[in-house]
Amino acid sequence: MSRIQTTFDKLRQQGRRALIPFITAGDPSQQLTVPLLHGLVAAGADVLELGVPFSDPMADGPTIQRASERALKNGMSLRGVLGMVAEFRKQDTTTPVVLMGYGNPIEAMGWEVFAKRCVEVGVDGVLTVDFPPEESHEAFEHLQTHGIDPIFLLAPTTNEARIKLVAKLARGYVYYVSLKGVTGAGNLDLDAIAQKIPQLRAHIKLPIGVGFGIRDAQTAKAVAALCDGVVVGSRIVQEIESSKQDQVLAHVGKLVKELRVAIDQA
């Protein structure tokens, strides 16, 4: 049983929802990434999404785009990200880690090499934003062979045929993009989420996490009542961006603790 499944099973038994924070590896510095991961767990994170910086992050809004730019300037690479997961695993062998990014860096490394390396360092899942399920057969096979969960995005515009395909291919959990647009966008429509989730659950037995546009504890609480996990990225990255480096851990920890408390009240 994977760490992701174990985590969601435990939360379900406790009647709780997962808190899934996102940060970009190498932002604000390579030295702070692993301490940030541990800090997120200490503040109440259940699953960690670690962004692999890429020069053309088409699904990301300005906040995460700037994080990728900073990380790349800091010399971050896919190999470096995998090394950070290995470092994280020296102290934490239970918290699931999902790499989130784009296909180009993985294609350059090779999917088989990448999947083997993921196993070696302790990666649990991979979400490749620009690899739709119809075009990810080779990637899916390599990940599945090595026990890595392929995680897919669904959106408000996703039709039923693709929902069924994702239900067939996905492992771990499914990430529902709660609005049309890029990460960090506003105008979150809770009623629309409430209407869409039952359609997804009719086909998908995996846990469903909801992200994009969740910017405060109140919204996190409202979303948590509708799904199995709440994904928060841009708001956390914004906190990193606006904090002095010696205050990043404290400020991010405070924010994530507030989100944790709110989600547990759902």
Secondary structure, DSSP 8 states (H G I E B T S, - for coil): --HHHHHHHHHHHHT--EEEEEEETTSS-HHHHHHHHHHHHHHT-SSEEEE---S--TT--HHHHHHHHHHHHTT--HHHHHHHHHHHHTT-SSS-EEEEE-HHHHHHH-HHHHHHHHHHHT--EEEETT--GGG-HHHHHHHHHTT-EE--EE-TT--HHHHHHHHHH--S-EEEE-SSSSTT-----HHHHHHHHHHHHTT--S-EEEESS--SHHHHHHHHTTSSEEEE-HHHHHHHHHS-GGGHHHHHHHHHHHHHHHHHT-
